[in-house]
Amino acid sequence: MPFTENQGTRIYWDEQGEGPPVLLIMGLGYPSYMWHRTRPHLAKKYRTIALDNRGVGRSDVPPGPYPIALMAADAA
């Protein structure tokens, strides 16, 4: 499983497909596998990269709050 780390928190991500990259970020509280209906269609033309926000799914769950700037840094 691929992980990246930001400010001491492990963030889960994975990729499917080939082509121009598309970053898939599910809303706060939902894991990346919730893209299961849309992602196969996107992956036919795009390199889809999905991540679990901190505190969700396979990413670490550090104490909050999670400011928007921090979550944007996780995605970057």
HUDAJO-V298296 format. One record per helix or strand. SS is the DSSP state (H for helix, E for strand). FROM is the first residue (numbers start at 1). LEN is the number of residues. If there is no record, write none. Layout:
BEGIN
SS;FROM;LEN  SS;FROM;LEN
END
This chain:
BEGIN
E;3;4  E;9;8  E;21;5  H;32;4  H;39;4  E;47;5  H;68;8
END
